[in-house]
Amino acid sequence: MAMKKRALVSVSDKTGVVEFCKQLTECGFEIISTGGTAKVLKEAGLKVIGISEITGFPECLDGRVKTLHPNVHAGLLAMRSNPEHMAQLEKLNINTIDVVCVNLYPFKATLEKGADFAECVENIDIGGPTMIRAAAKNYQDVAVIVDPKDYNKVIDELKTGGVTLETKKYLQYKVFAHTAVYDSLISNYLAAQLGIAFPDEVTFAYSKAQDMRYGENPQQRAVFYNEQFIRRGSLSSAKQLWGKELSYNNINDANGALELLKEFNGVPAVVACKHANPCGVGTGSTVFEAYMRAYESDPVSVFGGILAINGTVDKQTATEINKIFIEIVMASDYTEEALEILKQKKNIRLLKIDDIAAKREKTAFDMKKVYGGLLVQDYDESLIYGEDLSLFKTKAKAEQTVNASGNAKTVYGLGVVTERFPTEEEIKALLFGWKVVKHTKSNAIVIAKDGRTTGIGMGQTNRIWAAQQSIAHAGKQAKGSVMASDAFFPFPDCVDECVKAGITAIIQPGGSIQDKASVEACNAAGIAMVFVGDRHFKH
């Protein structure tokens, strides 16, 4: 029998499908279609062959079975260059299918609208993935389109002699990328339903958001991908109001600022960030007061930095920001006057993030790619057990223990471990510093007072250097400040530096074999110290 040129079209996303099928018809193709797609095409005046006419079998089980039939899949998988394949089609009276245009049931959209489990399962496509995978396997003979953006390219090539092998290979790739993402959404959804946090096998789906001029350095290529489901209060949900596209480093640094900003609830806060580390953090009764405190924390490092602001930027704040060079401002909103002022700077980027203070979703995980593998962990959500103030007002018990070698060790509980308790003002500063040090690269020390950081030491290979760095940055401001350490003091030398700088209170996890020496050094100097248990390493 003479093979007819046929295209099978069955789409959930019907964008551009009518015009595409009109063009296919003009190129001499018969159109095979199913269900809702067939109805749309017929209403547009197109001649359509129903899928049941091809299979000789009615669509059944509420449409669950339509295309799962040898008359479809033999037409897709037969290799035209193989005489035995073509002879079998002739014997079975099966026509080839040369173009497949299919996109899948809207599983993602079903999840996004909050559908129940039964509806989500019903929107798992079976026939669609089977058809496009079959067509893609036989790529040399079948052009398979899953993305409406490829309609015009296919039509243009059909009009000039046929779809090229190069294009067919590209369309093949898009099929398997499409089904991989689709299946990952389903498997991750089912894992979440079962409470499986760390499955034995895992895939993650991302969509390209932006090509970048380069990566961390000009010799590196880079791109930014968004998760399939946009997270509230994330950079993927940001609306850029002004400035050129964000760079690789911009996005990485801005994320560090956002992570810290989320620690401040119900109070205006400003985080100034440089190289993903905070360089100045301030809170206040207004956004302007918070900004000034953040700026005054380190007016040198903030130059060329990134600002994250959990409120509306007003005229007064914008005027101050414009006095220096800032790469990016992220805020929940801006007044019209503020935007007018900030847009006077050509190289500034302005981002609006509606839910900038939104907490991370429980289904989010912290991931770090290493060569040959992937590290996955829970986000560090601990922060003194919800800021339990009893830790600051309870004297921790000290107990003597003896290890296997017969050496005695003093073990402290959680709470105040020194003779002196912190004052109310010190408690506020300790809580503030503890939030900041949690988001500072280890080894990290933060000095703070009066709603702002006064000195930050980060990324050091030993703790005493981090302490000395933070004190050096603070200068005279160190006197009367408090200190936060992301992990325990291995030796009392950090306390010795606090004594020399005039620091009055310390917050740290505790747990060192040298804890007793640090406590005694604090007692001798009249410094209050609190052990909180949890450490906050950040690498």
KATA-V420183 format. One record per helix or strand of 3 or more residues. SS is the DSSP state (H for helix, E for strand). FROM is the first residue (numbers start at 1). TO is the last residue. If there is no record, write none. Layout:
SS&FROM&TO / SS&FROM&TO
//
This chain:
E&6&11 / H&17&26 / E&30&33 / H&35&43 / H&51&55 / H&70&77 / H&83&92 / E&99&103 / H&107&112 / H&117&122 / H&127&137 / E&143&145 / H&148&158 / H&165&193 / E&206&211 / E&223&227 / H&235&237 / E&239&242 / H&248&261 / E&268&274 / E&277&284 / H&287&297 / E&306&313 / H&315&321 / E&328&334 / H&336&342 / E&349&352 / E&366&370 / E&373&377 / H&384&387 / H&389&392 / E&398&402 / E&408&412 / H&424&438 / E&445&449 / E&452&457 / H&463&478 / E&482&485 / H&493&501 / E&505&508 / H&515&525 / E&528&531
//
